[in-house]
Amino acid sequence: MSNKLLLALFVMFVANINAQIETSFSGYFVDMPVYAYSLDKKPSFIPQEDQLLNLARLRLRPQFFLWSDARINLEYELDALLADNVNSSNLNQITSNRQLINMKWDISSGSKYYLIHYIDRLYFRQGFDWGNIIVGRQRISWGTGRVWNPTDLFNPINPANFSKIEKDGADAVSVTYSFGNFTDLNIVYNPQDKFKTNNAAFRFRTNYATYDLALIGGYFDRRYVAGFDFAGNLLVAGVRGEGIISMDRNDLGKKYAKLVFGVDNQFTSKFYAMIEYQYNGQGVTNKFSYDLTGLAKGEIINLNRNYLFLSSNYLFTPLFTGTISNNLDINDGSGFVLISGSYSLTENSTLTFGNLITYGSEYSEYWYYQNTVYLQFQAFF
């Protein structure tokens, strides 16, 4: 069955339901001019060393409320990229390996522009007294880390990707059973590659004292995975952490672990700061063995083993907030500094200026990234 036919059947289904359908509608528009540049000659994930580009996104989010505690959610996005030398892969990165059905379509392209549109969420949710069932393309976000989420095996975001606003939707069936008292069990089935391979996992979550605790387990990308996460308070600070161990199904001795631990605190009504550490057992310590292809495809997030992320923001006025962050690859000494300022133009719109500055020796992890200066306008409706 073609993707267009599936979409047509969905529209007919909505249009022909006898009961009166209540609807809601929201969305946002983002426009982001970006100047990407390099201070020296080096390979780059963007073909042209220095270039000016503009990325615009329009996201529409209608909801259709059907019968008792049942609804359909749809999130449609239209993206336009303008650049001196367009690299369509910048927009194709939205294509997730957690999606069974291709619902992304090219509209038009040329040497200096690229237009696409796609459906990033399309799911049916039915609530019950005991929990809920969600079927379709949905957001599945596990974990407690602010920067890295090793327990989020569906679609974690690279912290260096400042232009990524939404996590990609995953085509899945998700069942949540509530035991009460902040305790529930979430089971997810995610088919892939025309049902030739499948992912399946669970997350059991509960609360003890001031801490939220969770255990996960499952089968992802032909590997067995087990893990945990927690979040709570320690004196006046917030603490959180998560970790996994991943094992090859054919050789359990081929395994790696990932671990994240973070602390944050609202020191005053205006000043906030956080620190987060990541151990990435999937990475390598030899920079000449880096999996650059996997990084460019979005299959992995980081290349090395140990990372430290520090960030703080200060509320200068009720309308203006400044943020500075530093992400460090402890092993090879490379990283990036992100400086940004966000101003609230209206109740529903913001203007943000940012500068991502990379550093590191030749062939270190963040040496491959370009420096960028960007301006982002975002308006919600």
C-alpha positions in Angstrom: 0.0 0.0 0.0 1.5 3.4 -1.0 2.2 6.2 1.4 -0.2 8.5 -0.4 -3.0 5.9 -0.2 -2.4 5.5 3.5 -2.7 9.3 4.0 -5.8 9.4 1.9 -7.4 6.6 3.9 -6.6 8.5 7.1 -8.3 11.7 5.8 -11.4 9.7 4.7 -11.5 8.1 8.2 -11.5 11.4 9.9 -14.0 13.0 7.5 -16.5 10.1 7.9 -16.7 9.6 11.6 -20.4 10.0 12.5 -19.8 11.5 15.9 -19.1 15.2 16.2 -15.3 15.6 16.2 -13.8 18.3 18.4 -10.5 19.7 17.2 -7.6 21.8 18.3 -4.9 23.4 16.3 -1.4 24.8 17.1 2.0 25.0 15.6 5.0 27.2 15.1 7.2 28.8 12.5 11.0 29.0 12.8 13.4 30.9 10.5 17.1 30.5 11.1 19.8 32.3 9.0 23.2 30.5 9.6 26.7 31.4 8.7 29.0 28.4 8.8 32.8 28.9 8.7 36.1 27.2 9.3 39.3 28.8 10.4 41.5 26.3 8.6 41.3 23.8 5.8 39.7 20.6 6.9 37.0 18.1 5.9 33.4 19.1 6.9 30.0 17.6 7.0 28.9 20.7 5.0 30.6 20.5 1.5 31.5 24.2 1.2 34.0 25.5 3.8 32.2 28.8 4.4 28.6 29.4 3.5 25.5 31.4 4.4 22.3 29.4 4.5 18.7 29.9 5.7 16.6 27.1 7.2 12.8 27.8 7.6 10.4 25.4 9.2 6.6 25.5 9.5 5.0 22.9 11.8 1.3 22.4 12.0 -0.2 20.3 14.9 -3.9 19.6 14.6 -5.6 17.2 17.1 -8.8 15.3 16.5 -10.8 14.3 19.6 -13.0 11.4 18.8 -14.9 9.4 21.4 -14.3 9.1 25.2 -10.5 9.6 25.9 -9.6 8.9 22.3 -7.8 11.2 19.9 -5.6 11.4 16.7 -2.6 13.6 16.7 -1.0 14.8 13.5 2.2 16.9 13.2 3.1 18.0 9.7 6.2 20.0 8.8 7.3 22.0 5.7 11.0 22.8 5.5 12.9 25.1 3.1 16.7 25.3 2.9 18.3 28.2 1.0 22.1 28.2 0.5 24.9 29.1 -1.8 25.5 25.4 -2.3 22.6 23.2 -1.1 23.4 19.9 0.6 20.1 18.1 0.8 21.4 15.7 3.5 21.0 18.6 5.9 17.3 18.1 5.6 17.3 14.4 5.0 18.6 13.9 8.5 15.0 13.9 9.7 14.7 10.4 8.2 14.9 8.2 11.2 15.8 4.5 11.3 12.9 4.1 13.7 10.4 4.8 11.0 8.7 1.9 9.1 6.8 4.0 6.6 8.3 6.8 4.5 6.2 9.9 4.9 8.7 12.4 3.6 8.3 13.9 0.2 10.5 16.2 -1.9 8.7 19.2 -3.3 11.4 20.9 -5.3 15.1 21.4 -5.4 17.8 23.3 -7.2 21.4 24.4 -6.8 20.5 27.0 -4.2 17.3 25.7 -2.6 15.6 22.5 -1.3 12.0 22.1 -0.3 10.5 19.1 1.5 7.5 18.2 3.6 6.8 15.3 5.9 4.6 13.9 8.6 6.6 13.6 11.9 3.7 12.5 14.2 0.6 10.6 13.2 -0.9 8.4 16.0 -4.1 7.2 17.6 -4.3 7.3 21.4 -6.9 5.6 23.4 -7.0 6.1 27.1 -8.4 3.6 29.6 -8.9 3.4 33.4 -5.7 1.4 33.6 -3.5 3.4 31.2 -3.4 4.0 27.4 -2.4 2.6 24.0 -0.7 4.7 21.3 -0.4 3.4 17.8 1.5 5.2 15.0 4.3 7.7 14.6 4.9 9.1 18.0 7.5 10.7 20.3 9.1 8.2 22.7 11.5 10.0 25.0 13.1 8.0 27.8 15.7 9.0 30.3 16.5 11.9 32.6 19.7 13.4 31.2 19.6 17.0 30.1 22.3 16.7 27.4 22.7 12.9 26.7 20.2 10.1 27.0 21.7 6.7 26.6 18.4 5.1 27.7 16.6 6.9 24.9 17.3 4.4 22.2 14.7 5.7 19.8 16.1 9.0 18.6 18.5 10.9 20.9 19.7 14.4 19.7 23.3 15.4 19.2 23.9 18.3 21.6 26.0 20.0 18.9 22.9 20.2 16.6 21.4 23.5 17.7 19.0 23.5 14.7 17.2 20.3 15.8 13.9 21.3 17.5 11.9 18.1 17.6 13.0 14.5 18.2 12.0 12.4 15.2 8.9 10.3 15.6 9.1 6.6 15.8 6.6 4.2 14.2 5.5 2.1 17.2 2.9 0.6 19.3 3.2 1.8 22.9 1.2 0.5 25.9 1.3 2.1 29.3 -0.1 0.4 32.3 -0.5 2.5 35.5 -0.2 0.9 38.9 -0.9 4.2 40.7 1.3 6.1 43.1 3.5 7.4 40.3 4.2 3.9 39.1 3.7 2.6 35.6 5.0 0.2 33.0 5.6 1.3 29.4 6.0 -1.4 26.7 7.0 -0.4 23.2 7.1 -2.4 19.9 9.0 -0.7 17.0 9.0 -2.6 13.7 11.7 -1.8 11.1 12.8 -2.6 7.6 9.3 -3.8 6.4 9.0 -5.9 9.6 12.3 -7.8 8.8 13.7 -6.6 12.1 12.0 -5.4 15.2 12.8 -3.4 18.4 10.9 -4.1 21.6 11.5 -2.7 25.1 10.0 -1.8 28.4 10.4 0.9 31.0 9.2 0.4 34.5 9.0 3.7 36.5 8.2 4.4 40.1 8.9 6.9 42.9 10.7 6.5 46.2 11.0 9.4 48.7 12.1 12.4 46.5 13.4 10.2 43.6 11.9 9.0 40.4 13.4 5.7 39.5 13.2 3.6 36.3 14.4 0.3 34.8 14.6 -0.5 31.1 15.2 -3.6 29.1 14.8 -4.7 25.5 16.1 -5.6 22.1 17.4 -2.8 19.9 19.3 -3.0 16.6 20.0 -6.7 17.1 21.4 -6.1 20.6 20.1 -6.8 24.1 19.9 -3.7 26.2 19.3 -3.2 30.0 19.5 0.1 31.9 18.2 2.5 34.5 17.6 6.1 35.2 16.8 8.3 38.2 16.1 11.9 39.1 15.6 13.7 42.4 17.0 16.2 44.8 20.1 16.3 46.9 19.9 19.1 49.4 19.1 22.2 47.3 20.4 20.7 44.0 18.8 18.5 41.4 20.6 15.2 40.5 19.9 12.8 37.7 21.5 9.9 36.0 21.0 7.0 33.6 23.0 4.2 32.1 22.8 1.1 29.9 24.7 -2.0 29.0 24.3 -3.2 25.4 25.3 -6.7 24.2 25.6 -8.3 20.8 22.9 -11.0 20.5 25.3 -13.4 18.8 28.2 -12.8 21.2 27.3 -11.4 24.7 30.9 -10.8 25.3 30.8 -8.0 22.7 29.2 -5.3 25.0 29.6 -1.7 25.9 28.2 0.5 28.6 27.0 4.2 28.7 26.6 6.3 31.8 25.4 9.8 32.4 25.3 11.8 35.7 24.3 15.4 36.2 23.7 18.0 38.8 21.9 21.3 38.4 20.8 24.2 40.6 18.8 27.3 40.5 21.2 29.4 42.6 19.1 32.6 42.5 15.9 33.6 40.7 18.1 34.8 37.8 21.1 32.4 37.7 20.9 28.7 36.8 23.8 26.3 36.2 24.3 22.6 35.4 27.0 20.1 34.8 26.7 16.7 33.2 29.2 13.9 32.6 28.9 11.1 30.0 30.9 7.8 29.7 30.4 6.5 26.2 31.6 2.9 26.1 30.6 2.7 22.4 33.3 5.2 21.5 37.0 4.7 20.8 40.0 6.6 22.2 42.1 6.6 19.0 41.0 9.6 17.0 42.2 7.9 13.8 39.6 5.1 14.4 36.6 7.5 14.7 33.4 6.3 13.0 32.8 9.6 11.0 30.4 7.9 8.6 28.2 6.8 11.5 28.3 10.3 13.0 27.4 12.0 9.7 24.4 9.7 9.3 23.2 10.3 12.8 23.7 6.6 13.8 25.9 7.6 16.7 26.1 10.8 18.8 29.7 10.9 20.0 33.0 9.3 18.9 35.2 9.1 22.1 34.7 7.9 25.6 34.5 10.7 28.2 32.6 14.0 28.0 31.8 16.9 30.3 29.1 19.5 29.6 28.8 22.7 31.6 26.1 25.3 31.1 24.7 28.3 32.8 22.1 31.0 32.0 21.3 34.3 33.5 18.0 36.3 33.3 19.3 39.8 32.6 15.7 41.2 32.3 12.3 39.5 32.3 12.6 39.4 28.5 16.2 38.6 27.9 18.2 35.5 28.9 21.8 34.8 28.2 23.3 31.3 28.0 26.9 29.9 27.8 27.7 26.2 27.4 30.9 24.2 27.0 31.0 20.6 25.8 34.4 18.9 26.2 35.7 15.6 24.8 37.9 14.9 27.8 40.0 12.3 25.9 41.1 14.2 22.9 40.6 17.7 24.3 38.3 19.0 21.6 34.9 20.5 22.1 32.6 23.5 21.5 31.4 26.6 23.2 27.9 27.8 22.6 27.0 31.4 23.5 23.4 32.5 23.0 21.0 35.2 24.0 17.2 34.9 23.7 14.8 37.8 23.7 11.0 37.5 24.0 9.5 39.7 21.3 5.9 39.0 22.2 4.1 36.5 24.4 4.4 33.9 21.6 7.6 34.8 19.8 11.3 34.8 20.6 14.5 36.0 18.8 17.7 34.2 19.6 21.3 34.9 18.6 23.9 32.2 18.9 27.5 31.5 18.2 28.9 27.9 18.3 32.7 27.9 18.5 34.6 24.6 18.1 38.1 23.9 19.2 40.5 21.0 19.1 43.7 19.6 17.5 43.8 18.2 14.0 41.5 15.1 13.5 40.1 15.4 17.0 36.3 14.9 17.3 35.1 18.5 17.2 37.8 19.6 14.7 35.5 18.2 12.1 32.6 20.5 13.0 32.3 24.0 11.6 31.9 27.2 13.6 28.5 28.8 13.2 26.8 32.1 13.9 23.0 32.0 13.7 19.9 34.0 14.3 16.6 32.2 15.1 13.1 33.6 15.0 10.4 31.4 16.5 6.7 32.1 16.7 4.0 29.9 18.2 0.3 29.9 17.3 
